C-alpha cells in the first residue's frame, strides 16, 4: 500500500492491485498475522502521517484519500 501523487483537490491517490497479490506465496514467507499487522499499521499511518503531509502540501485541510482498486485477476 502506497500513494502516488495527488488528485485535483490534493487527496493522496492510492492504487491497489489486488489481482496481482499471491496470498499463498506471501504466507510462505510471513505469517498471516504479520501480513495483517502490515496492512493495519499502514492504514493507521494515513490520518497520522499521510493526511497532515498532504494538507501541508495542498495549503488546506485534506480529509481523505482517493483509492483505485484493480481487481483484474482477483479470485
N, C-alpha and C positions, 0 to 999 in steps of 0.2 A: 504494500500500500504506500503510495507516494503521490505527490502533487506535481502537476505540470502547468506552470504559469497560472494565469487567472482569466476569468471571463470578463465581459464588458463592464460589469459593475464591481469587479475586484475580488470576487469569490475564488478561492483556490479550486482548481479543476483536478479531479482525481479520475483516472481511467483504470477500471478493474477488469482484467482479462480472466474471468473465472473458468472459461473453457480451456485455457492453457495450463491450469493448475492440475497436477497429477498428485492427488492426495495420497494414494497408496505409496508413491515414491517418497513423498515428504515424510510420511510416517515410518519409513525405513531408516530415516536419518535422525528424526527427532520424535519425541512423544507427542501424542495429541494434546496433552496439557501444555507443553511448551509452544506448540503451534498456536493454540488459542490464547496463551499468555501474550504472544507477539501481537495477535490481532487486537486484543483488548488494550494493550499498552499503546499501540499506535493510535487507536481510536481515542483513548484518553488524552493524547497529546494534541488533539485538534483544538479544543477550547483553551488549553493551557499554553500552547506554543504557536500553532498554525494560525488561528484566527487573530491573535494580537499582532503577529507579524504582518498578516495581510491587511489589517486595519491601519497599521502604521504606514505601510507601502501605499495604500489607497488614499490615505488622508481622511478617511471617515470610517465609522464603525462597520465591520463586516461580521455578520451573524451566522453565516453558513457556508457550505461548500457546494460545488457543482459536481455531481457524480455521474460518470458514464460507465455503464456496465455492459461488457461484451460477453455474451453467453455462447458465442459460436463454439461448438464442440463440447459444450457442457452436458453432462449426463448424470 
